[in-house]
Amino acid sequence: MKNSDIGAVVRLLQTTVLDRGLPIVSQLAAEHYDPYALLISTLISLRTKDEVTAVATERLLNLAHRPVDMLKLSEEDIGKAIYPAGFYRNKARTIREISGTLLEKYAGSVPDTMEELLKLKGVGRKTANLVISLGFDKDGICVDTHVHRISNRLGYVTTKTPEKTEAALREKLPKRFWKIYNTLLVAFGQKICRPVSPLCSSCPVHRLCDRNGVTKSR
């Protein structure tokens, strides 16, 4: 695709994909979840289906919606609340440790910079960017497997890793699209532009897509 086509791609996805439902973390952000709740839901969502993340997040935050409340729960309590999220025991330990760090070093608030977020246990660039963009409404580019795959499939970037995709997008993606880009491509990747056998026949941007790496489609 031409670099100049990215605006058309974003507009087409905005009008055709979002009405099928938002990814769970984006949905939670739209419901005015604060940065702490968004951080917790993002941690729970890793390697976990959206429907499981939604229930697990609600169950845990009903027990504790602030770091000080979370520390009143044991790891076992947290684990039970978020089960059957993937790696729920490890996530319970991480959630409790992060809550302690927020109280100890940040007066109970979630930091709003990449540098400080990356100091929190279990927080990588993907999670940090999501919290920055959805939790604080600041410019961030969250690159997960969907964003990495689809950006390369379209031909907008040519990269080997999500980290390199983020760097490439920061160089060329217009800033006005940064906040919405992850939400659009995750929803698109879940419903249409799937990893294996994407639904190219019903794709709203098929005429602009290079279809890189696509060997079989429907």
PAZAPA-4460 file (N, C-alpha, C; in steps of 0.05 Angstrom, whole numbers, plus 32768, in hexadecimal, padded with zeros to 4 digits):
% residues 218
    n_x    n_y    n_z   ca_x   ca_y   ca_z    c_x    c_y    c_z   seq   type   mol
   8011   7FE8   8000   8000   8000   8000   8011   8019   8000     1      M     A
   8007   802F   7FF6   8015   8048   7FF7   8013   8053   8014     2      K     A
   8028   8060   801C   8027   806D   8037   8010   8080   803A     3      N     A
   800A   808E   8024   7FF4   80A2   8025   7FD8   8095   8028     4      S     A
   7FD7   807B   8025   7FBD   806D   8027   7FB5   8067   8044     5      D     A
   7FC7   806C   8057   7FC1   8065   8073   7FA8   8074   807E     6      I     A
   7FA4   808C   8075   7F8D   809B   807E   7F73   808E   8074     7      G     A
   7F73   8085   805C   7F5C   8077   8051   7F57   805D   805F     8      A     A
   7F6C   804E   8066   7F6A   8035   8075   7F5D   803A   8090     9      V     A
   7F67   804E   809E   7F5C   8054   80B9   7F3F   805C   80B7    10      V     A
   7F38   806D   80A4   7F1C   8076   80A1   7F09   805E   809A    11      R     A
   7F12   804D   8089   7F02   8036   8081   7EFE   8023   8099    12      L     A
   7F12   801E   80A9   7F10   800D   80C0   7EFE   801A   80D5    13      L     A
   7F00   8034   80D8   7EEF   8042   80EC   7ED2   803F   80E6    14      Q     A
   7ECB   803E   80CC   7EAF   803D   80C4   7EA4   8021   80C1    15      T     A
   7EB6   800D   80C1   7EAD   7FF1   80BB   7EB3   7FDD   80D1    16      T     A
   7EC7   7FE3   80E2   7ED0   7FCF   80F5   7EC6   7FD4   8111    17      V     A
   7EC6   7FED   811A   7EBF   7FF3   8136   7EA3   7FEC   813E    18      L     A
   7E90   7FEB   812A   7E75   7FE5   8130   7E72   7FC7   8137    19      D     A
   7E87   7FB7   8133   7E86   7F9B   813A   7E8F   7F96   8156    20      R     A
   7E97   7FAB   8164   7E9F   7FA8   8180   7EBC   7FB0   8184    21      G     A
   7EC2   7FBD   819B   7EDD   7FC6   81A1   7EEC   7FAF   81AF    22      L     A
   7F07   7FAE   81AB   7F17   7F9C   81BC   7F12   7FA3   81D9    23      P     A
   7F15   7F8F   81EB   7F0C   7F92   8206   7F1A   7FA9   8215    24      I     A
   7F34   7FAD   8212   7F41   7FC2   8220   7F38   7FDD   8216    25      V     A
   7F34   7FE0   81FC   7F2A   7FF9   81F1   7F0D   7FFE   81FB    26      S     A
   7EFE   7FE9   81FD   7EE3   7FEB   8207   7EE3   7FF5   8224    27      Q     A
   7EF5   7FEA   8234   7EF7   7FF3   8250   7EFF   8010   8252    28      L     A
   7F11   8018   8240   7F1A   8035   8240   7F02   8047   8238    29      A     A
   7EF2   803D   8225   7EDB   804D   821D   7EC6   8050   8233    30      A     A
   7EC6   803D   8246   7EB4   803E   825D   7EBF   804E   8274    31      E     A
   7ED4   805E   826E   7EE0   8071   8281   7EEF   8063   8298    32      H     A
   7EFB   804D   8292   7F0C   8040   82A6   7F24   8052   82AB    33      Y     A
   7F2C   8055   82C4   7F44   8065   82CA   7F5D   8056   82C2    34      D     A
   7F74   8064   82C2   7F8D   8057   82BA   7F94   803E   82C9    35      P     A
   7F8F   803D   82E3   7F95   8025   82F3   7F84   800E   82EA    36      Y     A
   7F6B   8012   82E7   7F59   7FFC   82DD   7F61   7FF3   82C1    37      A     A
   7F69   8006   82B1   7F71   7FFF   8295   7F8B   7FF0   8296    38      L     A
   7F9E   7FF7   82A7   7FB7   7FE8   82AA   7FB2   7FCC   82B3    39      L     A
   7FA0   7FC8   82C6   7F9A   7FAE   82D0   7F8D   7F9D   82BB    40      I     A
   7F7A   7FA9   82AC   7F6C   7F99   8297   7F7F   7F92   8281    41      S     A
   7F93   7FA4   827B   7FA6   7F9E   8266   7FB8   7F86   826E    42      T     A
   7FC0   7F86   8287   7FD1   7F70   8291   7FC1   7F56   8290    43      L     A
   7FA8   7F56   8298   7F98   7F3E   8297   7F94   7F34   827A    44      I     A
   7F92   7F47   8267   7F8C   7F40   824C   7FA2   7F31   823D    45      S     A
   7FBA   7F33   8247   7FD1   7F26   8239   7FCC   7F08   8236    46      L     A
   7FCD   7EFE   821D   7FC8   7EE2   8217   7FAE   7ED8   8223    47      R     A
   7F99   7EE9   8221   7F7F   7EE1   822C   7F6A   7EEC   8219    48      T     A
   7F55   7EDC   8215   7F3F   7EE4   8203   7F30   7EFC   820F    49      K     A
   7F25   7F0C   81FD   7F17   7F24   8206   7F00   7F1F   821A    50      D     A
   7EF1   7F0A   8214   7EDA   7F04   8225   7EE3   7EFC   8241    51      E     A
   7EF9   7EEF   8243   7F04   7EE7   825D   7F0F   7F00   826C    52      V     A
   7F1D   7F11   825D   7F28   7F29   8268   7F12   7F3B   8274    53      T     A
   7EFC   7F3E   8265   7EE7   7F4F   826E   7EDC   7F46   8289    54      A     A
   7ED6   7F2D   828B   7ECA   7F22   82A4   7EDF   7F23   82BB    55      V     A
   7EF7   7F1B   82B5   7F0C   7F1B   82CA   7F12   7F37   82D4    56      A     A
   7F13   7F4A   82C2   7F19   7F66   82CA   7F03   7F70   82DC    57      T     A
   7EEA   7F6C   82D4   7ED3   7F76   82E4   7ED3   7F68   8300    58      E     A
   7ED9   7F4E   8300   7ED8   7F40   831A   7EEE   7F4A   832D    59      R     A
   7F06   7F4F   8322   7F1C   7F59   8333   7F17   7F75   833C    60      L     A
   7F0F   7F87   832A   7F0B   7FA3   8331   7EF3   7FA7   8344    61      L     A
   7EE1   7F94   8344   7ECB   7F96   8358   7ED6   7F90   8374    62      N     A
   7EEC   7F82   8375   7EF9   7F7C   838F   7F0C   7F93   8397    63      L     A
   7F1A   7F9E   8384   7F2E   7FB2   8389   7F32   7FC4   8370    64      A     A
   7F2B   7FDD   8373   7F2E   7FEF   835C   7F44   8004   8360    65      H     A
   7F53   8002   8376   7F6A   8013   837B   7F82   8002   8384    66      R     A
   7F9A   800C   8380   7FB1   7FFD   8389   7FB0   7FF6   83A7    67      P     A
   7FA7   8008   83B8   7FA5   8003   83D4   7F92   7FEC   83DB    68      V     A
   7F7D   7FEB   83CB   7F69   7FD5   83CF   7F74   7FBA   83C5    69      D     A
   7F84   7FBC   83AF   7F8F   7FA3   83A3   7FA2   7F96   83B7    70      M     A
   7FB1   7FA6   83C6   7FC4   7F9A   83D8   7FB7   7F8D   83F0    71      L     A
   7F9E   7F92   83F4   7F8F   7F84   840A   7F88   7F68   8401    72      K     A
   7F8A   7F62   83E7   7F85   7F47   83DD   7F9E   7F37   83DC    73      L     A
   7F9D   7F1D   83E0   7FB4   7F0C   83DC   7FB7   7F05   83BF    74      S     A
   7FCE   7EFB   83B8   7FD2   7EF1   839C   7FBD   7EDD   8395    75      E     A
   7FB7   7ECB   83A8   7FA3   7EB7   83A3   7F88   7EC3   839D    76      E     A
   7F80   7ED8   83AC   7F67   7EE5   83A8   7F66   7EF1   838C    77      D     A
   7F7C   7EFF   8384   7F7D   7F0B   8369   7F7B   7EF6   8354    78      I     A
   7F8B   7EE0   8358   7F8B   7ECB   8344   7F6F   7EBF   8340    79      G     A
   7F61   7EBA   8356   7F46   7EAF   8354   7F33   7EC2   8345    80      K     A
   7F37   7EDC   8349   7F26   7EF0   833D   7F2A   7EF1   831E    81      A     A
   7F43   7EED   8315   7F48   7EF0   82F9   7F49   7ED6   82EA    82      I     A
   7F47   7EC0   82F8   7F46   7EA5   82EA   7F2D   7EA4   82D9    83      Y     A
   7F2E   7E99   82C0   7F44   7E8A   82B4   7F56   7E99   82A1    84      P     A
   7F5C   7EB2   82A6   7F6F   7EC1   8295   7F89   7EB1   8293    85      A     A
   7F96   7EB3   827D   7FAF   7EA5   8279   7FC4   7EAE   828D    86      G     A
   7FD3   7E9A   8298   7FE8   7EA0   82AB   7FDE   7EB0   82C3    87      F     A
   7FC6   7EA9   82CC   7FB9   7EBA   82E1   7FC9   7EBC   82FA    88      Y     A
   7FD8   7EA7   8302   7FE8   7EA9   831A   7FFE   7EBD   8318    89      R     A
   800C   7EBC   8301   8021   7ED0   82FC   8016   7EEC   82FB    90      N     A
   7FFF   7EEF   82EE   7FF3   7F09   82EC   7FEA   7F14   8307    91      K     A
   7FE0   7F02   8318   7FD8   7F0A   8333   7FF0   7F15   8342    92      A     A
   8006   7F08   8340   801F   7F11   834D   8027   7F2C   8342    93      R     A
   8026   7F2F   8328   802E   7F48   831B   801B   7F5F   8323    94      T     A
   8001   7F5A   8323   7FEE   7F6F   832A   7FF2   7F79   8346    95      I     A
   7FF7   7F66   8358   7FFC   7F6E   8374   8016   7F7D   8377    96      R     A
   802B   7F75   8369   8044   7F82   836C   8043   7F9E   8360    97      E     A
   8036   7FA1   8349   8033   7FBB   833C   8023   7FCE   834E    98      I     A
   800E   7FC4   835B   7FFE   7FD4   836D   800F   7FDF   8384    99      S     A
   8021   7FCE   838E   8033   7FD7   83A3   8046   7FEC   839A   100      G     A
   8051   7FE8   8382   8063   7FFC   8376   8056   8017   8372   101      T     A
   803D   8016   8368   802E   802F   8364   802A   803F   837E   102      L     A
   8025   8030   8393   8021   803D   83AD   803C   8048   83B8   103      L     A
   8051   8038   83B4   806B   803F   83C0   8078   8056   83B1   104      E     A
   8076   8056   8396   8086   8068   8386   8076   807D   8378   105      K     A
   805C   8079   8374   804C   808C   8364   8033   8095   8372   106      Y     A
   8033   8094   838D   801C   809E   839D   8002   8091   8395   107      A     A
   8003   8078   838B   7FEB   8069   8384   7FE0   806F   8368   108      G     A
   7FEE   807F   8358   7FE5   8086   833D   7FF6   8078   8328   109      S     A
   7FEA   8073   8312   7FF9   8067   82FB   8008   807D   82ED   110      V     A
   8022   8079   82E8   8031   808E   82D9   8028   808F   82BD   111      P     A
   802D   80A6   82B0   8022   80AB   8295   8038   80AD   8280   112      D     A
   8051   80A4   8287   8066   80A5   8273   8071   8089   826E   113      T     A
   807B   8085   8256   8086   806C   824E   809D   8063   8261   114      M     A
   80AE   8076   8268   80C5   8070   8279   80BD   8065   8293   115      E     A
   80A9   8071   82A0   80A1   8068   82BB   8090   804F   82B9   116      E     A
   807F   804D   82A5   806E   8035   82A3   807F   801C   829F   117      L     A
   8095   801E   8290   80A6   8007   828A   80B6   7FFE   82A3   118      L     A
   80B6   800E   82B8   80C3   8006   82D1   80B1   7FF3   82E1   119      K     A
   8097   7FF2   82DA   8085   7FE0   82E9   8088   7FC4   82E0   120      L     A
   8088   7FB1   82F2   808C   7F95   82EC   8076   7F8C   82D8   121      K     A
   807F   7F7E   82C3   806C   7F72   82B1   8061   7F85   829C   122      G     A
   8069   7F9E   829C   805F   7FB2   8289   8074   7FB5   8273   123      V     A
   806C   7FAE   825A   807D   7FB2   8243   8073   7FC9   8232   124      G     A
   807E   7FCD   821C   8077   7FE4   820B   805A   7FE2   8202   125      R     A
   8050   7FCB   81FB   8035   7FC8   81F2   8021   7FD2   8207   126      K     A
   8025   7FC8   8220   8013   7FCF   8236   8016   7FED   823C   127      T     A
   802F   7FF7   823D   8034   8013   8243   8027   8025   822F   128      A     A
   802A   801F   8215   801D   802F   8200   7FFF   802F   8202   129      N     A
   7FF4   8019   8209   7FD7   8017   820C   7FCC   8028   8223   130      L     A
   7FDA   8027   8239   7FD3   8037   8250   7FD6   8055   824A   131      V     A
   7FEC   805C   823C   7FF0   8078   8235   7FDB   8083   8223   132      I     A
   7FD3   8073   820E   7FC0   807D   81FA   7FA3   807B   8204   133      S     A
   7F9C   8065   8210   7F80   8061   8219   7F7B   806B   8235   134      L     A
   7F8F   8069   8247   7F8B   8071   8262   7F8F   808F   8267   135      G     A
   7FA2   809A   8257   7FA8   80B7   825B   7FA2   80C8   8243   136      F     A
   7F98   80BC   822E   7F91   80CA   8215   7FA9   80DA   820A   137      D     A
   7FC0   80CD   820C   7FD9   80D8   8201   7FE2   80C8   81E9   138      K     A
   7FF4   80D3   81D9   7FFD   80C5   81C1   800E   80AC   81C8   139      D     A
   8005   8095   81BE   8013   807D   81C2   800C   8069   81AC   140      G     A
   801E   8058   81A4   8019   8044   8190   801C   8029   819C   141      I     A
   8007   801B   81A1   8008   8001   81AD   8009   7FEC   8197   142      C     A
   801F   7FDD   8196   8023   7FC9   8181   8021   7FAD   818D   143      V     A
   800B   7F9F   8187   8008   7F83   818F   800B   7F72   8176   144      D     A
   8003   7F59   8178   8007   7F47   8161   7FF5   7F4F   8149   145      T     A
   7FDD   7F5A   814F   7FCB   7F63   8139   7FD8   7F7B   812B   146      H     A
   7FE0   7F8F   813A   7FEC   7FA7   812D   8005   7FA0   811E   147      V     A
   8016   7F8F   8129   802E   7F87   811B   8028   7F78   8101   148      H     A
   8016   7F65   8103   800F   7F54   80EC   8002   7F65   80D6   149      R     A
   7FEE   7F74   80DD   7FDE   7F82   80C9   7FED   7F99   80BC   150      I     A
   7FFD   7FA7   80CC   800D   7FBD   80C1   8020   7FB3   80AB   151      S     A
   802B   7F9B   80B0   803D   7F8E   809C   802D   7F82   8085   152      N     A
   8016   7F77   808B   8005   7F6B   8076   7FFC   7F80   8062   153      R     A
   7FF4   7F97   806D   7FEC   7FAD   805C   8002   7FB7   804A   154      L     A
   801B   7FB4   8054   8032   7FBF   8046   8039   7FDB   804F   155      G     A
   802D   7FE3   8066   8033   7FFE   8070   804F   7FFF   807D   156      Y     A
   8057   7FE8   808A   8072   7FE6   8095   807D   7FCB   808C   157      V     A
   8097   7FC8   808E   80A5   7FAF   8089   80B7   7FAA   80A0   158      T     A
   80AD   7F9B   80B4   80BC   7F97   80CD   80BA   7F7A   80D6   159      T     A
   80CD   7F72   80E7   80CD   7F56   80F0   80C2   7F52   810D   160      K     A
   80C1   7F67   811D   80B9   7F65   8138   80A5   7F7B   813F   161      T     A
   8095   7F77   8154   8083   7F8C   815D   8092   7FA6   8166   162      P     A
   80A9   7FA2   8172   80B9   7FB9   817A   80C2   7FCA   8162   163      E     A
   80CA   7FBC   814D   80D2   7FCB   8135   80BA   7FD7   8127   164      K     A
   80A3   7FCA   8129   808A   7FD5   811E   8083   7FEF   812C   165      T     A
   8085   7FEF   8147   807F   8007   8155   8091   801E   814D   166      E     A
   80AB   8018   814A   80BE   802D   8142   80B7   8037   8126   167      A     A
   80B0   8025   8114   80A9   802E   80F9   8090   803E   80F8   168      A     A
   807C   8036   8108   8063   8046   8109   8067   8061   8115   169      L     A
   8079   8063   8129   807E   807D   8135   808B   8090   8121   170      R     A
   8099   8085   810D   80A6   8095   80F9   8092   809E   80E3   171      E     A
   807E   808E   80DC   806F   8094   80C4   8051   8097   80C9   172      K     A
   8045   808B   80DE   8029   808D   80E2   8022   80A9   80ED   173      L     A
   8010   80B7   80DF   8008   80D2   80E9   7FFE   80D0   8106   174      P     A
   8006   80E4   8117   8000   80E3   8133   7FE2   80E2   8138   175      K     A
   7FD2   80ED   8126   7FB5   80EE   812B   7FA9   80D2   812B   176      R     A
   7FB8   80BE   8121   7FAE   80A3   8121   7FB9   8092   8137   177      F     A
   7FCC   809C   8147   7FDA   808B   815A   7FC7   807E   816E   178      W     A
   7FB5   808E   817A   7FA4   8084   8190   7F90   806F   8186   179      K     A
   7F86   8072   816E   7F71   8060   8164   7F7D   8048   8155   180      I     A
   7F96   8049   814E   7FA2   8034   813C   7FA0   8018   8148   181      Y     A
   7FA7   8015   8161   7FA6   7FFB   816E   7F8A   7FF0   816F   182      N     A
   7F77   8001   8178   7F5B   7FF9   817B   7F50   7FEF   8160   183      T     A
   7F56   7FFE   814B   7F4C   7FF7   8130   7F58   7FDC   8127   184      L     A
   7F72   7FDA   8129   7F7F   7FC2   811E   7F7A   7FA9   812E   185      L     A
   7F77   7FAC   8149   7F6F   7F94   8159   7F53   7F8B   8152   186      V     A
   7F40   7F9E   8150   7F25   7F96   8148   7F25   7F8A   812C   187      A     A
   7F34   7F96   811A   7F36   7F8C   80FE   7F43   7F70   80FE   188      F     A
   7F58   7F6C   810D   7F66   7F53   810E   7F55   7F3C   811B   189      G     A
   7F45   7F43   812E   7F34   7F2F   813B   7F1D   7F26   8129   190      Q     A
   7F12   7F39   8119   7EFA   7F33   810A   7EFF   7F2C   80ED   191      K     A
   7F13   7F39   80E0   7F16   7F35   80C3   7F32   7F2E   80BB   192      I     A
   7F46   7F3E   80C3   7F62   7F39   80BA   7F70   7F26   80CD   193      C     A
   7F66   7F0E   80CD   7F70   7EF9   80DF   7F8B   7EEF   80D8   194      R     A
   7F9A   7EE3   80EB   7FB5   7EDA   80E5   7FB6   7EC5   80CF   195      P     A
   7FA3   7EB2   80CF   7FA2   7E9D   80BB   7F88   7EA0   80AB   196      V     A
   7F8A   7E9F   8091   7F73   7EA0   8080   7F61   7EB8   8086   197      S     A
   7F6C   7ED0   8082   7F5C   7EE8   8087   7F44   7EEA   8074   198      P     A
   7F30   7EFA   807C   7F17   7EFC   806D   7F1A   7F13   8058   199      L     A
   7F2B   7F0F   8045   7F31   7F23   8032   7F19   7F2B   8021   200      C     A
   7F07   7F18   801C   7EEF   7F1D   800C   7EDC   7F31   8018   201      S     A
   7EDE   7F34   8033   7ECC   7F48   8040   7EDC   7F5E   804D   202      S     A
   7EF5   7F61   8045   7F07   7F75   8051   7F01   7F91   8046   203      C     A
   7EFD   7FA5   8057   7EF7   7FC0   804D   7F0F   7FCE   8040   204      P     A
   7F27   7FC4   8045   7F3F   7FD2   803A   7F4E   7FC0   8027   205      V     A
   7F41   7FAC   801C   7F50   7F98   800B   7F5D   7FA5   7FF3   206      H     A
   7F51   7FBA   7FE8   7F5C   7FC7   7FD0   7F75   7FD7   7FD6   207      R     A
   7F7A   7FDD   7FEF   7F92   7FEC   7FF7   7FA7   7FDA   8003   208      L     A
   7FA2   7FC1   8007   7FB3   7FAF   8015   7FC6   7FA0   8002   209      C     A
   7FDF   7F9D   800A   7FF3   7F8E   7FFB   7FF0   7F70   7FFF   210      D     A
   7FE2   7F68   8015   7FDE   7F4C   801C   7FF8   7F3D   801F   211      R     A
   800B   7F4A   802B   8026   7F3E   8030   8023   7F26   8042   212      N     A
   802E   7F0F   8039   802E   7EF7   804A   8014   7EE7   8049   213      G     A
   8000   7EF1   803A   7FE7   7EE2   8039   7FE8   7ECD   8023   214      V     A
   7FE6   7EB4   802B   7FE7   7E9E   8017   7FCB   7E91   8014   215      T     A
   7FBA   7E96   8028   7F9F   7E8A   8027   7F8C   7E9E   8034   216      K     A
   7F75   7EA2   8027   7F62   7EB5   8031   7F46   7EAC   802A   217      S     A
   7F33   7EB9   8036   7F16   7EB3   8031   7F08   7ECB   8027   218      R     A
***
